[in-house]
Amino acid sequence: MMTKLLLVFLFPTLAFAADRPNILWIVSEDNSSHWLGCYGNDDAQTPNLDALAARSTRFTAAYSNAPVCAVARATILMGIYSPAMGTQHMRSRHAIPDKLTPYVTHLRKAGYYTSNASKTDYNFAGNDNALWDECSRKAHYSNRPEGKPFFSIFNLTISHESNLFPSRIAGNRKKNIIPKTPRLDPAKLTLPPYLPDLPEMRHDFAVYHDTMTALDTQIGDILTKLEKDGLADDTIIFYYGDHGGPTPRGKRYLHDTGVRIPMVIHVPEKWQKLSPFRNGTVSDEIVSFVDLAPTTLSLVGLKDDPQMQGRPFMGPNREEPGEEPYAFLFADRFDEIYGLRRGITTGRYKYVRHFTPHTWAAPYSFYQFQMASWPAWHEAWKKGTVTSVHASLWENNQPSEELFDTQTDPWEIKNLAADPAHEGLLTSMRGKLLKHMLEIRDTGLIPEPLFDTVRGEKTIMETVADASESECRDLLTIAFLASSGDPDGQEALEAATKHKSPLTRFWAHSGLVTLGKKASSSEKMIVAGLNDPVPLIRAQAAIALHNIGHKQSAIQALIKELDANLSVTNEAMIINTLMQIRETKAIPKSWFNKWLNGKSGELRLGTLAKSVSMFHK
């Protein structure tokens, strides 16, 4: 007995490793749950994942919170919703408060060896790699000091949307990563009904099934090595997709094809006491990325970090879901394209609020159009060969609200928001969304070009957190009113155009934009907005002016803004504005050369120039 105590005293890491589980995260990129055989896809060939699911807990209501990688990853790392931190814009590097602690830092302090192979891209200022003991493509738990427990991530990129780009497809075929001829006959595939039946669409679906099989093989290799290393009995395994995608109306969308992810968790028998779920079962409990950090801390026996907003759903600190659980969803700037959407889902019913309904649903982002299916769909729309749901994606004006029953309408085609039979549900879910945005102090209501204007010396998170509840509620109220398109609110919007706060003025002018031609009686306020001291508000006034028929004056006002030496975010917003009103021909060619060869940064104006050139000639 004395010998054992002496060993523990001299070699505490040995005792620590024996007392706490290892944790392995396997993450695949850009695939929603419906791509896997274990989630009911009969065309899939994913035997390793199907076998893992059969001996684990398979979650049917797991969500990525955001339908794009860096934003979702920031949420995972901190256990805090990205809109609460100001990290909701894709590949932004805005600062967050120093007091926020990533879960990986907690793990390292507790004696865990942490390895990450190899995605970071955490969407805020700082050195991402420095958070880890090892962060590289070769990072591996096997590199840890002997006896140390590990937390290890393998982020697999083979399923990323870029693997549907023609050059990448050719390369993967040459390397025998995917077969030279698709395993599935594209002509015999069953396409989801929200997509038009186009040869390019069928081609991309067939290729992606082969890609998912290649992913499955890589996952099989990781699991096999874990067994050979003798670590399987001591390691809790998480497999999940980093968000949905990659085919059209997947990634970047708040539909389930963009945010409903596969999540499979295997807890070895030795550690079953840490899980309320039994292996070999299916759970419909709602979990989302914001829950992963507190859950991981709970599994290794650490106390909750009170700053985290997620719910630990496993381990001794588990919190029950509550009476009316839901997942919070968000979408903001994707690459160079701006927009603001928020949503909540109960697993069955989903409510989505378009705070900028005057923008299109399909983000004209240059990157995704490098695969065959996206431009083919766009061309079909331009030629008028697609109608109804297949055409609505491309229209400028979107509904302010969407309500879907994902049980009866799993592909989210029928919007129930205008159905009187669902009025009570719509009101309830709208209220829940408003309450949640208020509780987390959603920074998305501050347009990115105004971040520096309003934050002063603080971070944007601290600025919003320091505001009074009444100030936040007032801003939410005007934003909901502005996005409603309700003419009854026009008088209130007109009054708000004169408010001292630039945020309130922004939303007031945005509301006049949403009203379209109905805002003609507000022409005086719109014209006055062209002289607002804030460039972004002047741009909103110009769109409203364009909508009520003064097109040339609006275009001249917007082009004038481009000569004002604006910030990158402001310039991008101006070009977004010209794209929305389809007046990009007015942009001087010299500006395209400037963007393509000059400013870049995280918000790539060169990519924006390519987007404009491709889709808005």
Buried (B, 14 or more C-beta within 10 A) or exposed (E): EEEEEEEEEEEEBBBBBEEBBBBBBBBBBBBBBBBBBBBEBEBBBBBBBBBBBEEBBBBBBBBBBBBBBBBBBBBBBBBBBBBBBBBBBBBBBBBBBEEBBBBBBBBBEBBBBBBBBBBBEBBBEBEBEEBBBBBEEEBBBEEBEEBBBBBBBBBBBBBBBBBBBEEBBEEBBEEEBBEEEBEBEBEEBEBBEBBBEBEBBBBBBBBBBBBBBBBBBBBBEBBEBBEEEEBBEBBBBBBBBBBBBBBBBBBBBBBBBBBBBBBBBBBBEEBEEBBEBEBEEEBEBBBBBBBBBBBBBBBBBBEBBEEBBBBBBBBEBBBEEEEEBBBBBBBBBBBBBBBBBBBBBBBEBBBBBBBBBBBBBBBBBBBBBBBBBBBBBBEBBEEEEBEEBBBBBBEBBBBBBBBBBBEEBBBBBEBBBEEEEBEEBBEBBBEBBBEBBBEBBBBBBBBBBBBEBBBEEBBBBBBBBEBEEEBBBBBBBBBBBBBBBBEEBBEBBBEBBEBEBBBBBBBBBBBBBBBBEBBBEBBEBBBBBBEBEBBBBBBBBBBBBBBBEBEEBBBEBBBEBBEEEBBBBBBBBBBBBBBBBEBBEBBEEEBBEBBBEEBEEBBBBBBBBBBBBEBBE
